Every structure is written in C-alpha cells, then in structure tokens.
C-alpha cells in the first residue's frame, strides 16, 4: 500500500509540473509530513490508535504543498525548475527543524524518531493498513475520473484550457490528493524517498504517457518495488534489518542524476 501510494503521488506531481523529476520526497512534501509526525511524537500525542500522528502528518504535508506551490508561482504560472528548487529548500528547512526537535526531545523519543525518519514497514500490522489503503482508494478513484484532463495538462496549460479543462481547479484537487497520499504513507511507514520518481518513469517508458494505463500500472509497480526493497532490507544484513528508506535512496539518487543528464528537465 505504501509503495503504491508513493508511486501514485509521483505520477500526479509529474503531470502537475510536467517534469519527470517531481516526487514527494524531492519536493519536500515527505519532509513536511515527517515534521508533522515528529511533532506529534515529541508532544506524545499518538493516542487514539495513532489518529493524532496521522492528522499531524497530513497537516505537515498540506502546509508544505501550499508553501511550495505559492513560492513556485511566477506571474501566475508554475515554473517546473523553480518548483523543484523551492521544494528542495523547503524540505531542507523542515529537516533542520526536525533535527532541532531530535536534539531537544527526551532520550526515549530519539530512537522512535530516527527509525521513523529512515522509513520502515517492519512494524506493519493489519490495523496500520487502514489509512494508506483508504488514501490509495480515494486517490485512485479521484484521478481515475481525471485521466483525460491530466493527459491534456501534459500538453500545456493553454491547450488544456482550450479543451475545457479548469487547470487551476484540477491542480488544486491533484495537490490535495498528493498531500493525502504522502501523509497517509509517511504516518505509517516513515520517510521513504524516490519511489515516486523511479516507478512512474519506468512505467512511462514501458506503456507511454496515457494516464489511463500509467496510473494503475505505476501503483502496482510501486507496491512490487517497495515489497522487493523490504525483502532486501530484511535479508542483506541479517539479522540486522536495514531501514528501507536507505535502500530506496541508494537506487533513487543515481536514477535522479541519470534523469538530469539524459532528459531536458
């Protein structure tokens, strides 16, 4: 569920900015959701089966998206390169705040926070599936009705508007879905990066840019990829389990650099 949700979030962000480098981790959304969750841990407000943690993560992701979106606007137009740079800066700022909280919190919270930030699904249980599954279903249904509009948006805002797409409204809906998917995933699996970068791009290479095929296959591919990473995390250094976020970064960072060298982004 976590891999599928992160991959879907990557697909959505890439169509919003028309840039294959966009994904929740790179744009700082994961950092914002993580900061919200860490605030909940430090405050000790993880009662009620983790509802407060999830809400805090969602608020952090939503604030990050709103901040990055507003700062990336230039004369009412989103500049893709500007959005990525703003996302990196905002993510770094939130990471600094998170590190400050780690340094000032009680010792018993530090291990939980670090384990959470590095990402892991080792503590998954049936109850923890509820939130990411619900977010994924809502996300798939929502974008499922927007595939033609998303295809039009790839061509450009003017073309999409000429085809009857309300570009401003569409972007707001898609950004809200992205916040929901990212927050739901971060709140249960921690900071797992690059899934939303690698899988959508590989899927696009295989089936093309039509979102009627890209969206469901990316979700399936994201789930399979994160499942494979989890298997490797549990077995490569057995009996020690490697945080899954480390493995996704080892694969994702070189992939990101390769994209920058080979694509006009």
C-alpha positions as a printed Julia matrix, in Angstrom:
265×3 Matrix{Float64}:
   0.0     0.0     0.0
   2.82    2.41    0.86
   4.68    1.76   -2.39
   1.53    2.13   -4.48
   0.55    5.38   -2.75
   4.02    6.92   -3.16
   4.18    5.92   -6.81
   0.74    7.39   -7.47
   1.77   10.62   -5.73
   4.79   10.77   -8.03
   2.65   10.36  -11.14
   0.37   13.17  -10.02
   3.17   15.61   -9.23
   4.95   14.88  -12.5
   1.87   15.74  -14.54
   1.2    18.88  -12.47
   4.61   20.36  -13.23
   5.3    18.43  -16.45
   8.67   17.36  -15.07
   9.88   13.76  -14.51
  11.99   14.85  -11.52
   8.97   15.72   -9.38
   8.1    13.41   -6.5
   7.01   13.86   -2.85
  10.48   13.35   -1.36
  12.31   15.73   -3.71
   9.64   18.43   -3.43
   9.86   18.42    0.36
   6.37   17.02    0.92
   7.7    13.96    2.72
   9.84   16.23    4.92
   6.78   18.3     5.79
   4.71   15.24    6.61
   7.6    13.83    8.59
   7.97   17.03   10.58
   4.28   16.93   11.42
   4.56   13.34   12.58
   7.71   14.06   14.62
   5.95   16.97   16.32
   3.21   14.51   17.32
   5.8    12.04   18.67
   7.63   14.71   20.65
   4.35   16.02   22.05
   3.32   12.49   22.97
   0.03   12.87   21.11
  -0.05    9.48   19.45
  -3.09    8.33   21.37
  -6.35    7.08   19.84
  -4.63    4.44   17.69
  -2.3     6.95   16.07
  -5.02    9.28   14.78
  -3.23   12.36   16.08
   0.01   11.29   14.38
  -1.76   10.82   11.05
  -3.57   14.14   11.29
  -0.33   15.91   12.19
   1.45   14.31    9.21
  -1.36   15.35    6.87
  -1.24   18.93    8.14
   2.52   18.99    7.61
   2.17   17.7     4.03
  -0.65   20.13    3.22
   1.3    23.11    4.56
   4.35   22.07    2.56
   2.39   21.75   -0.67
   0.74   25.13   -0.16
   4.08   26.77    0.63
   5.98   25.19   -2.27
   3.14   25.9    -4.7
   2.85   29.57   -3.72
   6.61   30.17   -3.81
   6.97   28.42   -7.17
   4.37   30.64   -8.84
   5.76   33.31  -11.12
   3.23   35.65  -12.7
   0.56   33.05  -12.03
   2.47   30.24  -13.76
   4.28   27.32  -12.11
   7.89   27.15  -13.26
   8.92   23.45  -13.06
  12.59   24.12  -12.29
  11.58   26.77   -9.76
   9.19   24.35   -8.05
  11.9    21.73   -7.63
  14.37   24.26   -6.21
  11.75   25.61   -3.82
  10.85   22.06   -2.77
  14.48   21.23   -2.0
  14.87   24.43    0.03
  11.64   23.93    1.99
  12.49   20.27    2.58
  15.9    21.27    3.93
  14.3    23.83    6.24
  11.84   21.3     7.62
  14.62   18.75    8.01
  16.56   21.29   10.08
  13.54   21.87   12.32
  13.13   18.11   12.68
  16.79   17.75   13.69
  16.32   20.5    16.25
  13.39   18.6    17.75
  15.53   15.47   17.9
  18.28   17.3    19.77
  15.88   18.79   22.31
  13.45   15.91   22.9
  13.61   13.27   25.61
  16.03   10.4    25.02
  13.27    7.8    24.8
  11.83    9.54   21.74
  15.06    9.67   19.72
  15.13    6.05   18.56
  11.49    6.17   17.51
  12.05    9.38   15.56
  15.2     8.16   13.78
  13.58    4.82   12.91
  10.58    6.74   11.59
  12.66    9.18    9.52
  14.65    6.43    7.81
  11.48    4.59    6.81
  10.4     1.06    7.61
   7.44   -1.27    7.19
   8.78   -3.84    9.65
   6.22   -2.86   12.28
   3.28   -3.19    9.88
   0.11   -4.8    11.21
  -3.38   -5.16    9.85
  -4.65   -2.04   11.6
  -1.88    0.07   10.02
  -3.16   -0.81    6.55
  -6.4     1.08    7.05
  -5.2     4.64    6.45
  -2.88    4.09    3.45
  -5.41    1.76    1.83
  -8.2     4.3     2.25
  -5.99    7.08    0.91
  -4.93    4.95   -2.06
  -8.51    4.01   -2.96
  -9.68    7.63   -2.73
  -6.67    8.74   -4.76
  -7.17    6.14   -7.49
 -10.87    6.89   -7.8
 -10.29   10.65   -7.87
  -7.58   10.63  -10.53
  -9.39    7.87  -12.39
 -12.02   10.44  -13.33
  -9.32   12.97  -14.25
  -7.17   10.92  -16.64
  -8.25   12.77  -19.8
  -7.73   16.14  -18.1
  -4.31   15.0   -16.89
  -3.4    13.93  -20.42
  -4.42   17.35  -21.69
  -2.39   19.06  -18.96
   0.75   17.34  -20.23
   0.48   19.3   -23.48
   0.31   22.65  -21.68
  -2.0    24.88  -19.69
  -3.27   26.78  -22.73
  -4.09   23.64  -24.67
  -5.77   22.07  -21.64
  -7.85   25.22  -21.13
  -8.85   25.2   -24.79
 -10.03   21.61  -24.36
 -12.3    22.68  -21.5
 -10.1    21.79  -18.53
 -10.25   24.03  -15.49
  -6.49   23.97  -14.93
  -6.47   25.84  -11.61
  -9.15   23.63  -10.09
  -7.51   20.47  -11.41
  -4.15   21.37   -9.89
  -5.72   22.08   -6.51
  -7.51   18.72   -6.5
  -4.39   16.84   -7.56
  -2.24   18.6    -4.98
  -4.74   17.75   -2.24
  -4.69   14.09   -3.32
  -0.89   14.17   -3.24
  -0.92   15.55    0.3
  -3.33   12.84    1.39
  -1.3    10.02   -0.17
   2.01   11.28    1.17
   0.74   11.98    4.66
  -1.01    8.62    4.94
   2.15    6.81    3.87
   4.63    8.8     5.96
   2.49    8.45    9.07
   2.72    4.64    8.99
   5.97    3.92    7.11
   8.14    6.97    7.75
  10.32    8.78    5.24
  10.67    6.59    2.15
  12.01    8.51   -0.82
  12.38    8.1    -4.57
   9.62    5.51   -5.1
   7.51    8.23   -6.72
  10.41    9.1    -9.01
  11.63    5.69  -10.17
   8.46    3.72  -10.77
   6.33    6.27  -12.7
   9.24    6.99  -15.02
   9.99    3.32  -15.71
   6.28    2.64  -16.25
   6.05    5.58  -18.63
   8.93    4.13  -20.64
   7.03    0.83  -20.95
   3.44    1.91  -21.62
   3.66    5.58  -22.62
   2.23    8.71  -21.05
  -1.5     7.89  -21.26
  -2.67    8.09  -17.66
  -5.4     5.53  -18.21
  -2.62    2.91  -18.29
   0.1     4.76  -16.43
  -1.8     5.26  -13.17
  -2.84    1.65  -12.36
   0.44    0.14  -13.57
   2.51    2.65  -11.61
   0.56    1.83   -8.46
   1.15   -1.89   -8.96
   4.81   -1.31   -9.79
   5.29    0.88   -6.72
   3.87   -1.82   -4.46
   6.06   -4.51   -6.04
   9.19   -2.33   -5.86
   8.75   -1.47   -2.2
   7.99   -5.12   -1.43
  11.28   -6.09   -3.08
  13.14   -3.39   -1.14
  11.6    -4.65    2.09
  12.73   -8.19    1.3
  16.28   -6.97    0.68
  16.2    -4.8     3.81
  15.36   -7.85    5.91
  17.9   -10.23    4.34
  21.02   -8.36    3.13
  22.45   -7.72    6.61
  20.54  -10.39    8.52
  19.88  -10.45   11.46
  20.04   -6.64   11.31
  17.3    -5.02    9.26
  18.33   -2.12    7.04
  15.87    0.82    7.07
  14.01    0.62    3.79
  14.49    4.31    3.08
  18.24    3.69    2.76
  17.74    1.14    0.0
  15.31    3.29   -1.97
  17.77    6.2    -1.74
  20.66    4.02   -2.94
  18.62    3.18   -6.05
  16.83    6.5    -6.42
  19.68    9.0    -6.11
  21.66    7.61   -9.08
  18.42    7.34  -11.04
  17.7    11.01  -10.29
  21.17   12.03  -11.52
  20.73    9.92  -14.66
  17.46   11.67  -15.42
  19.09   15.06  -15.03
  21.83   14.15  -17.51
  19.64   12.47  -20.13
  16.39   14.47  -20.01
  15.62   18.07  -20.81
  14.49   18.94  -17.25
